[in-house]
Amino acid sequence: MAGLGASQRAEFREATKRALALRAAFRCSNPGCGALTIGPGTGIEDVEITGTAAHIYAAATGGPRGTGGLTFEQRRNPLNGIWLCAKCGRLVDTNTGNAYPASLLRAWKDLHEARTRMDHGGISRPFGWIHSMEILEDVWLAEPATLRFSRCNMFIGANGVGKTHLISLMTGFTAPSAIMERAGRPSSPVHAAITWYDPHPHRAEFRAEGESLRFLADGSEVPFVPQPYRVVSVPTWSSTISREVTWLAQNLGLDVWTTKKLALSVPDIVGGSVKHVSFVGKGSAARIKVEYVHGGQVITDEGGRGHRLSPIVGMEILIALAETHALATPTLLLVDGSLSSLDAEAFDHLTTLLSSPARGFQTVATLAVSARPLNPEWTVTRFVREPNMRRRNGQQATARLVQDGVSAL
C-alpha cells in the first residue's frame, strides 16, 4: 500500500475496528453520550453491534476534518480511530466536521479509554469534562464567540489581546475576583457561560458589570456555582517559583508536609525529567533539592535561599498536583504565560508531557506568538488582531478568535 495518495480511502482493518470497540468497552466515546453499542440480536445466538469505528482525520481527501497530512497507513492506524455510536458517528461528520475538530475527537478517545481503564481496574475516578465556553459579551472581543475545549488547549497571541483575560474567565465561577477587579476596564461588562459533563450536561453562566455579579446554574439563579471542577493554577511559574517549601505550600494551597510528600512523588506520578527529589534543611524551613534531565545531562539543582526552581521542575510539580486532584475531582490546569520563556527542548518536553494520554486532567495554556510546533493533541485558539476593529462600549475591541483554523465568532 506504500505510495498511495490522500485520495485513496484508508478503511480500517476488521482487527482495528474490533480493537477500537473493545478498548471503548463497546460504549460511545462522546462524553455527552456514552451509549452502549452492543446487545442481544433477534436470534438466540445473535449479537447486535450499533457502534462504528470512525476516522478522526478523514479516510480520504475531501472528508470531514481533512487528512491532516497523514499517510495512507497512518489514516487507517488505530491511533486515527474512535469508537462512537451510530448517531454520534454521523453527528461529528456533519458540516465537514467543523464543529468536531480532530483534537477534540482525540481528547474524547483519550478520556473515554482512561475512564474505561480505571473502571476495568476497579478504580473509582470521577468523570468530568469542560466542553465549551460561550463569551456572550466582552469588550476585548469584536463579537461573541464559542470556544470548544479538548483535553489540551492552547491560546496563542501577542501581548495585550486578552489571553490572560480568557484564562480568568475559566475561574470566574468559583473565584470571580479576577473578573470583578479586571485591570484597566473595571466597568466593562463580561457575560460568559461554560458547559461541562459529569457525565450529564450542565451549563453555568455569570454576568459581571461594575459591582454587580449574577450567577445561573442550569437556568436557575444562585449566589454562586457549586464548583464543577478544581482549578490548579500558579501564575508565571517560570519566574516566581521558589524552592522554599513554605512558599510552595502557600501557592499550591497545601500543608507544608503534604507539599513535601507531593514533591517526593513527582518522579513516579509524572514520569518526566525529574528523577530524584530531596530536601536541604528541616521541617518548614526546608528547600527542595532536585535532580532532573535537560540537554542530555543530569542536573543537580540545590540553589541557596531565595533561588528559583527550574521551570521544568516547577511545571512537573504542577502536573503532579493536577494529576493527584484528578483522582478525586474533575481538574483543570491553567498555565498562563510560562511556556513562552522556555527553550525549544523544554517546551517540547512539557507540551508532550501535558498531552500524554496518561494525564487525567484538562489543560488550558497561553503562548505568545511563536513558530513553535505543537503536536496534534492540542486544540489551538489564535487571537488575531485586526485593524479597524469596531468599538464596543466605548472601547476598542482587540481581537477575534480563530480556533483550529475555523473562526470561533
C-alpha positions as CSV (number, residue, x, y, z in Angstrom):
1,M,0.0,0.0,0.0
2,A,3.0,2.3,0.2
3,G,2.8,5.4,-2.0
4,L,-1.0,5.6,-2.1
5,G,-2.1,9.3,-2.0
6,A,-4.6,11.0,0.2
7,S,-7.3,10.4,-2.4
8,Q,-7.2,6.6,-1.6
9,R,-9.7,5.7,1.1
10,A,-7.9,4.2,4.1
11,E,-10.6,1.9,5.5
12,F,-9.9,0.3,8.9
13,R,-9.0,-3.4,9.1
14,E,-11.5,-5.6,10.8
15,A,-9.0,-6.2,13.6
16,T,-8.6,-2.4,14.1
17,K,-12.4,-1.9,14.3
18,R,-12.6,-4.7,16.9
19,A,-9.7,-3.3,18.9
20,L,-11.3,0.2,19.0
21,A,-14.7,-1.3,20.1
22,L,-13.1,-3.4,22.8
23,R,-10.9,-0.6,24.2
24,A,-14.0,1.6,24.4
25,A,-15.9,-1.3,26.2
26,F,-18.4,-1.0,23.3
27,R,-19.6,2.4,24.6
28,C,-19.7,5.6,22.6
29,S,-16.7,7.7,23.4
30,N,-18.6,11.0,23.2
31,P,-18.6,12.2,26.9
32,G,-22.1,13.6,26.4
33,C,-23.4,10.2,25.2
34,G,-21.7,7.0,26.4
35,A,-24.4,4.8,24.8
36,L,-23.9,1.0,24.9
37,T,-23.3,-0.2,21.3
38,I,-23.7,-3.9,21.8
39,G,-26.6,-6.1,22.8
40,P,-28.7,-9.2,22.0
41,G,-29.8,-9.6,18.5
42,T,-33.1,-11.2,17.3
43,G,-31.8,-14.8,17.3
44,I,-30.8,-16.8,20.4
45,E,-27.1,-16.5,19.5
46,D,-27.2,-13.2,17.6
47,V,-25.3,-10.1,18.8
48,E,-26.2,-6.7,17.5
49,I,-23.5,-4.0,17.3
50,T,-24.7,-0.5,16.7
51,G,-21.4,1.4,17.0
52,T,-18.9,2.5,14.4
53,A,-15.1,2.8,14.2
54,A,-15.0,6.4,13.0
55,H,-12.0,8.2,11.5
56,I,-10.6,11.1,13.4
57,Y,-8.8,12.5,10.3
58,A,-10.7,11.6,7.1
59,A,-10.1,8.3,5.3
60,A,-9.6,10.3,2.1
61,T,-9.2,13.8,0.7
62,G,-12.4,15.8,1.0
63,G,-13.6,14.0,4.0
64,P,-14.5,15.6,7.4
65,R,-11.6,17.3,9.1
66,G,-9.3,16.6,6.1
67,T,-6.5,14.1,6.1
68,G,-4.2,16.2,8.4
69,G,-1.2,15.3,6.2
70,L,-1.4,11.7,7.3
71,T,-0.2,8.8,5.0
72,F,-2.5,6.0,3.9
73,E,-1.2,3.7,6.7
74,Q,-1.5,6.4,9.3
75,R,-5.1,7.1,8.4
76,R,-6.1,3.5,8.9
77,N,-4.0,3.1,12.0
78,P,-5.9,2.6,15.3
79,L,-4.5,6.0,16.5
80,N,-6.7,7.7,13.9
81,G,-9.8,5.9,15.0
82,I,-12.5,6.5,17.7
83,W,-15.4,4.2,18.7
84,L,-18.8,6.0,18.5
85,C,-22.5,5.1,18.4
86,A,-24.1,5.4,15.0
87,K,-25.8,8.7,15.9
88,C,-22.6,10.4,17.2
89,G,-20.7,8.9,14.2
90,R,-23.0,10.8,11.9
91,L,-23.0,13.9,14.1
92,V,-19.2,14.5,14.2
93,D,-19.0,14.4,10.4
94,T,-21.8,16.9,9.6
95,N,-20.8,20.2,8.0
96,T,-17.4,18.7,7.1
97,G,-16.6,18.1,10.8
98,N,-16.0,21.8,11.6
99,A,-17.7,21.6,15.0
100,Y,-15.7,18.5,16.0
101,P,-12.0,19.0,15.2
102,A,-9.5,16.2,15.3
103,S,-8.0,17.4,18.6
104,L,-11.5,17.2,20.2
105,L,-12.1,13.7,19.0
106,R,-8.7,12.6,20.1
107,A,-9.4,14.1,23.6
108,W,-12.8,12.2,23.7
109,K,-11.0,9.0,22.9
110,D,-8.2,9.5,25.5
111,L,-10.7,10.5,28.2
112,H,-13.0,7.6,27.5
113,E,-10.2,5.0,27.3
114,A,-8.7,6.4,30.5
115,R,-12.1,6.1,32.3
116,T,-12.6,2.6,30.9
117,R,-9.1,1.6,32.0
118,M,-9.9,2.8,35.6
119,D,-13.2,1.0,35.7
120,H,-11.6,-2.2,34.4
121,G,-9.0,-1.9,37.2
122,G,-11.7,-1.4,39.8
123,I,-10.6,2.2,40.5
124,S,-13.3,4.7,41.1
125,R,-12.5,8.0,39.4
126,P,-14.8,11.0,38.8
127,F,-15.9,11.8,35.3
128,G,-15.8,15.5,34.3
129,W,-15.3,17.3,31.0
130,I,-15.4,21.0,30.2
131,H,-16.9,21.1,26.8
132,S,-17.2,24.7,25.8
133,M,-17.2,28.3,26.8
134,E,-19.5,30.9,25.3
135,I,-18.3,34.5,25.6
136,L,-21.6,36.3,25.2
137,E,-20.4,39.8,25.9
138,D,-16.8,41.1,26.4
139,V,-15.1,44.3,25.5
140,W,-12.0,42.5,24.5
141,L,-13.6,40.7,21.6
142,A,-15.2,42.1,18.4
143,E,-18.1,39.7,18.5
144,P,-19.5,36.9,20.8
145,A,-17.6,33.6,20.5
146,T,-17.9,30.0,21.4
147,L,-14.7,28.0,22.2
148,R,-14.8,24.2,22.3
149,F,-12.3,22.6,24.6
150,S,-10.4,19.3,24.2
151,R,-8.1,17.8,26.7
152,C,-5.2,20.1,25.8
153,N,-5.9,23.7,24.8
154,M,-3.5,26.5,23.8
155,F,-4.4,30.2,23.5
156,I,-1.8,31.9,21.1
157,G,-1.5,35.6,20.5
158,A,0.5,38.7,21.1
159,N,0.5,40.5,24.4
160,G,-2.5,42.7,25.2
161,V,-5.0,40.8,23.1
162,G,-6.9,39.2,26.0
163,K,-5.4,35.7,26.5
164,T,-5.0,36.2,30.3
165,H,-8.5,37.6,30.5
166,L,-9.9,34.5,28.9
167,I,-7.9,32.3,31.3
168,S,-9.5,34.3,34.2
169,L,-13.0,33.5,32.8
170,M,-12.2,29.8,33.4
171,T,-12.0,30.6,37.2
172,G,-14.9,33.2,37.2
173,F,-17.5,30.8,38.6
174,T,-15.6,29.9,41.8
175,A,-13.2,32.8,42.1
176,P,-14.7,35.8,40.4
177,S,-12.3,38.4,41.9
178,A,-10.1,38.4,38.7
179,I,-13.2,39.3,36.7
180,M,-14.6,41.9,39.2
181,E,-11.2,43.6,39.6
182,R,-10.0,43.4,36.0
183,A,-7.3,46.0,35.5
184,G,-8.0,48.9,33.2
185,R,-11.5,48.0,32.3
186,P,-13.3,47.6,35.7
187,S,-16.8,48.7,34.5
188,S,-16.9,46.9,31.2
189,P,-19.5,44.0,31.2
190,V,-18.4,40.4,31.0
191,H,-21.0,37.8,30.2
192,A,-19.9,34.2,29.8
193,A,-21.2,30.6,30.2
194,I,-19.4,27.2,30.5
195,T,-20.9,23.8,29.5
196,W,-19.5,20.7,31.1
197,Y,-20.4,17.0,31.5
198,D,-20.3,14.9,34.7
199,P,-21.3,12.8,32.6
200,H,-24.6,14.7,32.2
201,P,-24.5,18.1,30.5
202,H,-24.6,21.2,32.7
203,R,-24.4,24.9,32.0
204,A,-23.3,27.7,34.3
205,E,-23.4,31.4,33.4
206,F,-22.2,34.6,35.0
207,R,-22.6,38.3,34.2
208,A,-20.4,40.9,35.8
209,E,-20.7,44.7,35.3
210,G,-19.3,47.2,37.7
211,E,-20.1,46.0,41.2
212,S,-22.9,43.7,40.0
213,L,-22.4,39.9,39.7
214,R,-25.0,37.4,38.7
215,F,-24.8,33.5,38.5
216,L,-27.0,31.0,36.9
217,A,-26.7,27.2,37.2
218,D,-28.7,25.1,34.7
219,G,-31.0,28.1,34.3
220,S,-31.7,28.8,38.0
221,E,-30.2,31.9,39.7
222,V,-27.8,31.0,42.5
223,P,-25.5,33.0,44.8
224,F,-22.6,31.0,43.5
225,V,-22.0,28.0,41.3
226,P,-21.0,24.8,43.2
227,Q,-17.5,24.0,41.9
228,P,-17.9,21.9,38.8
229,Y,-14.1,21.3,38.5
230,R,-11.0,22.0,40.5
231,V,-8.7,24.7,39.1
232,V,-4.9,24.2,39.5
233,S,-3.0,27.4,38.7
234,V,0.1,29.2,39.9
235,P,0.9,32.4,37.9
236,T,4.1,32.9,36.0
237,W,5.8,29.7,37.2
238,S,8.9,30.3,35.1
239,S,9.9,33.4,37.0
240,T,8.4,33.2,40.5
241,I,8.5,29.7,41.8
242,S,10.7,29.5,44.9
243,R,12.4,26.3,46.1
244,E,11.4,27.1,49.7
245,V,8.8,24.6,50.8
246,T,6.8,27.2,52.8
247,W,6.4,29.3,49.6
248,L,5.5,26.4,47.5
249,A,2.9,25.1,50.0
250,Q,1.3,28.5,50.3
251,N,1.0,28.9,46.5
252,L,-0.3,25.4,46.0
253,G,-2.8,25.6,48.7
254,L,-1.4,22.7,50.6
255,D,0.1,21.9,54.0
256,V,3.9,22.1,54.2
257,W,4.2,18.3,54.9
258,T,1.7,17.5,52.1
259,T,3.8,19.7,49.8
260,K,7.0,17.8,50.7
261,K,5.2,14.5,50.0
262,L,3.9,15.7,46.7
263,A,7.4,16.9,45.6
264,L,8.9,13.5,46.6
265,S,6.3,11.8,44.4
266,V,6.9,13.8,41.2
267,P,9.1,11.2,39.5
268,D,6.6,8.4,40.0
269,I,3.4,10.5,39.1
270,V,4.8,12.4,36.1
271,G,7.5,10.2,34.6
272,G,9.2,13.2,33.2
273,S,12.6,14.9,33.6
274,V,12.6,15.0,37.4
275,K,14.5,11.8,38.6
276,H,15.0,12.5,42.3
277,V,13.8,14.9,44.9
278,S,15.2,15.5,48.4
279,F,15.4,18.5,50.8
280,V,18.0,20.7,52.3
281,G,17.1,21.8,55.9
282,K,14.5,20.6,58.2
283,G,10.7,20.9,58.6
284,S,9.0,24.1,57.2
285,A,12.4,25.7,56.6
286,A,13.4,23.0,54.1
287,R,14.4,23.8,50.5
288,I,13.9,21.5,47.5
289,K,16.9,19.7,46.0
290,V,16.2,18.0,42.7
291,E,18.0,16.0,40.0
292,Y,16.5,16.4,36.5
293,V,17.5,15.7,32.9
294,H,17.9,18.5,30.4
295,G,20.0,18.8,27.3
296,G,21.0,15.1,27.7
297,Q,22.6,15.8,31.1
298,V,21.6,15.1,34.7
299,I,21.4,18.4,36.5
300,T,21.6,18.6,40.3
301,D,19.8,21.8,41.5
302,E,20.1,22.8,45.1
303,G,20.5,26.6,45.0
304,G,20.6,28.7,48.1
305,R,17.8,30.5,49.9
306,G,15.8,32.7,47.6
307,H,16.9,30.9,44.4
308,R,14.2,29.7,42.0
309,L,13.4,26.3,40.7
310,S,13.9,25.4,37.0
311,P,10.6,26.0,35.1
312,I,10.8,22.3,34.1
313,V,10.8,21.2,37.7
314,G,8.1,23.7,38.6
315,M,5.8,22.6,35.9
316,E,6.3,18.9,36.7
317,I,5.3,19.7,40.3
318,L,2.2,21.4,39.0
319,I,1.4,18.4,36.8
320,A,1.8,16.1,39.8
321,L,-0.6,18.2,41.8
322,A,-3.2,18.3,39.0
323,E,-2.9,14.5,38.4
324,T,-3.5,13.9,42.1
325,H,-6.5,16.2,42.3
326,A,-7.9,14.5,39.2
327,L,-8.1,11.2,41.1
328,A,-10.9,12.7,43.2
329,T,-12.5,15.5,41.2
330,P,-12.5,16.8,37.6
331,T,-9.5,19.1,37.3
332,L,-8.4,22.0,35.0
333,L,-4.8,23.0,34.9
334,L,-4.3,26.7,33.9
335,V,-0.8,27.7,32.7
336,D,-0.6,31.4,31.8
337,G,2.5,32.7,30.1
338,S,5.1,30.3,31.5
339,L,5.7,28.3,28.3
340,S,6.7,31.3,26.2
341,S,10.0,31.7,28.0
342,L,11.2,28.1,27.6
343,D,13.9,26.9,25.2
344,A,12.8,24.6,22.4
345,E,13.7,21.4,24.2
346,A,12.0,22.3,27.4
347,F,8.9,23.5,25.5
348,D,8.7,20.2,23.6
349,H,9.2,18.2,26.7
350,L,6.5,19.9,28.8
351,T,3.9,20.1,26.0
352,T,4.4,16.4,25.3
353,L,4.0,15.6,29.0
354,L,0.8,17.6,29.2
355,S,-0.7,16.0,26.1
356,S,0.1,12.4,27.2
357,P,-2.9,10.1,27.2
358,A,-1.9,9.2,30.8
359,R,-3.0,12.6,32.0
360,G,-6.3,12.7,33.8
361,F,-6.9,16.4,33.7
362,Q,-7.6,19.1,31.1
363,T,-5.1,21.9,30.3
364,V,-5.5,25.4,29.1
365,A,-2.3,27.3,28.5
366,T,-1.2,30.5,26.8
367,L,1.6,31.2,24.4
368,A,2.9,34.4,22.8
369,V,3.0,34.4,19.0
370,S,5.5,31.7,18.2
371,A,6.5,29.4,15.4
372,R,7.0,26.5,17.8
373,P,5.1,23.5,16.6
374,L,2.5,21.7,18.8
375,N,1.5,18.0,18.4
376,P,-2.0,17.3,17.1
377,E,-3.4,16.6,20.5
378,W,-3.6,20.4,21.2
379,T,-6.6,22.5,20.2
380,V,-5.2,25.9,19.2
381,T,-7.1,29.1,19.6
382,R,-5.4,32.1,17.9
383,F,-6.1,35.7,18.9
384,V,-6.0,37.6,15.7
385,R,-5.5,41.4,16.0
386,E,-7.1,43.1,13.1
387,P,-7.1,46.8,12.0
388,N,-10.3,48.8,12.3
389,M,-11.9,46.5,14.9
390,R,-15.2,48.2,15.8
391,R,-15.5,49.8,19.2
392,R,-17.6,48.1,21.9
393,N,-18.9,50.0,25.0
394,G,-16.8,53.0,24.0
395,Q,-13.5,51.0,23.9
396,Q,-11.6,49.3,21.1
397,A,-12.0,45.6,20.8
398,T,-8.7,43.9,20.5
399,A,-9.1,40.6,18.6
400,R,-11.2,38.0,17.0
401,L,-10.7,34.3,17.8
402,V,-9.8,31.6,15.3
403,Q,-9.9,28.0,16.6
404,D,-8.5,25.0,14.7
405,G,-8.4,27.1,11.6
406,V,-12.1,28.0,11.9
407,S,-13.3,31.3,13.1
408,A,-14.9,31.0,16.5
409,L,-17.0,34.0,16.0
